[in-house]
Amino acid sequence: MTRRKIIVTGGTGLVGRALVAALSPTYDIRVLSRSAKTPHSIRWDPARGEVDLRELEGAFAVVHLAGENIAALRWTKSKKNRILRSRVDGTRFLVDTLAKLSAKPEVLIASSANGYYGSQRAEMLAETSPPGTGFLSDVCVAWEREAARARDLGVRVVHLRTGLVLSRDGGALPPMLLPFRLGLGGRIGSGKQFVSWIHMADLVRSIQFLLEAPIDGAINAVAPEPVTNNELTRTLATILRRPALLPVPSFALRFALGEMGTTLLLASIRAVPERLLSEGFQFHYPTLEHALRGLLSRGTR
Ligand SMILES: NC(=O)c1ccc[n+]([C@@H]2O[C@H](COP(=O)([O-])OP(=O)(O)OC[C@H]3O[C@@H](n4cnc5c(N)ncnc54)[C@H](OP(=O)(O)O)[C@@H]3O)[C@@H](O)[C@H]2O)c1
């Protein structure tokens, strides 16, 4: 039987690499990349509007993960502009490209983020919750709006509101570990802010699930048990068997990291995966302790 073709944008990134590795045995995966030169990659340059249409023909699905990395020492004006434009203009270009194909894909799984909800203290945020305010929230709303245009082409569209992805291979976890390993870990700010997280393996499995299940609309790609920063700190300290006595005050974070620090580290987002659970998706790592023990024990991912 011929394997169905899936296009993955951002397939060279943290999530993309794990997804491509997991999907490759089952599907014919093509990575749409500005730079990759592997036999299965297709060159595109969304900022210049360049892509070879023929390479996209016949795809059953598109998973759209591409976008300027949001982690940076400071969000300068030009960094913020790249974060926004790479997502909004990049997604617009992708959907305009899909419109030109003779056969449209069945499904577009388009990345978004739980930053959609803004900072909301301890309120539980399901997919029906309204967007918040602030830069990341505005980016997510505009990003989802562009992806939603694919519905006019008859494509099923999933907006993947991803939480903080926990992986040993990059992203937020490795830099978090270093201060703890040195015995310099501690809560950030009041420690009461909620963090919605997901183990990389569950994120990849949820994308696999959404490729085949007839689900349309927003999906919170987060574990069922978001934690406060205090709980995150305690769990990390327990697993690493190190003290966590040195809190990082909010004012220091604001001073050192500006808007990026307040948005990513002090914001409180308590998102829950209401739709994934009601559709029968089963998490392998529902609790933070289980996820971190899995990631930090030798020989497992
Ligand atoms: N990691 C997380 O914790 C997390 C949390 C919430 C949401 N998300 C979202 O999930 C998606 C994937 O995350 P990730 O951590 O895998 O991201 P990543 O490692 O930063 O990779 C993103 C990919 O996007 C492409 N890219 C980078 N800058 C670009 C630009 N200016 N214009 C167009 N393409 C660009 C790159 O691919 P090429 O160089 O090959 O073109 C890169 O490999 C992102 O959209 C991210 O916002 C991630």
The ligand as a MOL file (V3000), in Angstrom:
LIG
                    3D

  0  0  0     0  0            999 V3000
M  V30 BEGIN CTAB
M  V30 COUNTS 48 52 0 0 0
M  V30 BEGIN ATOM
M  V30 1 N 8.3840 24.4170 22.0210 0
M  V30 2 C 7.3870 24.8730 22.7870 0
M  V30 3 O 7.4400 24.7910 24.0410 0
M  V30 4 C 6.1550 25.4720 22.1390 0
M  V30 5 C 5.0870 25.8910 22.9720 0
M  V30 6 C 3.9430 26.4360 22.3820 0
M  V30 7 C 3.8760 26.5650 21.0020 0
M  V30 8 N 4.9190 26.1560 20.2240 0 CHG=1
M  V30 9 C 4.8240 26.3500 18.7710 0
M  V30 10 O 5.0320 25.1180 18.1000 0
M  V30 11 C 5.7390 25.3330 16.8700 0
M  V30 12 C 6.9650 24.4530 16.8380 0
M  V30 13 O 7.7520 24.7400 17.9900 0
M  V30 14 P 9.2980 24.3700 18.0860 0
M  V30 15 O 9.6840 24.5080 19.5070 0
M  V30 16 O 9.5420 23.0790 17.3700 0 CHG=-1
M  V30 17 O 9.9410 25.5640 17.2460 0
M  V30 18 P 11.4430 25.7350 16.7130 0
M  V30 19 O 12.3270 24.6560 17.2660 0
M  V30 20 O 11.8290 27.1510 16.9460 0
M  V30 21 O 11.3170 25.4390 15.1350 0
M  V30 22 C 10.4870 26.1810 14.3060 0
M  V30 23 C 10.8830 25.9880 12.8590 0
M  V30 24 O 10.2970 27.0730 12.1460 0
M  V30 25 C 11.1480 27.5140 11.0990 0
M  V30 26 N 11.3870 28.9560 11.2780 0
M  V30 27 C 12.1440 29.5780 12.2200 0
M  V30 28 N 12.1310 30.9160 12.0500 0
M  V30 29 C 11.3500 31.1390 10.9790 0
M  V30 30 C 10.9550 32.3160 10.2890 0
M  V30 31 N 11.3730 33.5310 10.6750 0
M  V30 32 N 10.1400 32.1770 9.2060 0
M  V30 33 C 9.7250 30.9420 8.8090 0
M  V30 34 N 10.0840 29.8010 9.3970 0
M  V30 35 C 10.8630 29.8990 10.4740 0
M  V30 36 C 12.4650 26.7410 11.2060 0
M  V30 37 O 12.4990 25.7810 10.1520 0
M  V30 38 P 13.4230 25.9690 8.8180 0
M  V30 39 O 14.6700 26.6860 9.2560 0
M  V30 40 O 13.6920 24.5590 8.3950 0
M  V30 41 O 12.6150 26.7410 7.8480 0
M  V30 42 C 12.3740 26.0710 12.5780 0
M  V30 43 O 12.9550 24.7770 12.5640 0
M  V30 44 C 6.0820 26.8260 16.8250 0
M  V30 45 O 5.1750 27.4660 15.9800 0
M  V30 46 C 5.9170 27.2780 18.2640 0
M  V30 47 O 5.5150 28.6300 18.3670 0
M  V30 48 C 6.0650 25.6060 20.7570 0
M  V30 END ATOM
M  V30 BEGIN BOND
M  V30 1 1 1 2
M  V30 2 2 2 3
M  V30 3 1 2 4
M  V30 4 1 4 5
M  V30 5 2 4 48
M  V30 6 2 5 6
M  V30 7 1 6 7
M  V30 8 2 7 8
M  V30 9 1 8 9
M  V30 10 1 8 48
M  V30 11 1 9 10
M  V30 12 1 9 46
M  V30 13 1 10 11
M  V30 14 1 11 12
M  V30 15 1 11 44
M  V30 16 1 12 13
M  V30 17 1 13 14
M  V30 18 2 14 15
M  V30 19 1 14 16
M  V30 20 1 14 17
M  V30 21 1 17 18
M  V30 22 2 18 19
M  V30 23 1 18 20
M  V30 24 1 18 21
M  V30 25 1 21 22
M  V30 26 1 22 23
M  V30 27 1 23 24
M  V30 28 1 23 42
M  V30 29 1 24 25
M  V30 30 1 25 26
M  V30 31 1 25 36
M  V30 32 1 26 27
M  V30 33 1 26 35
M  V30 34 2 27 28
M  V30 35 1 28 29
M  V30 36 1 29 30
M  V30 37 2 29 35
M  V30 38 1 30 31
M  V30 39 2 30 32
M  V30 40 1 32 33
M  V30 41 2 33 34
M  V30 42 1 34 35
M  V30 43 1 36 37
M  V30 44 1 36 42
M  V30 45 1 37 38
M  V30 46 2 38 39
M  V30 47 1 38 40
M  V30 48 1 38 41
M  V30 49 1 42 43
M  V30 50 1 44 45
M  V30 51 1 44 46
M  V30 52 1 46 47
M  V30 END BOND
M  V30 END CTAB
M  END
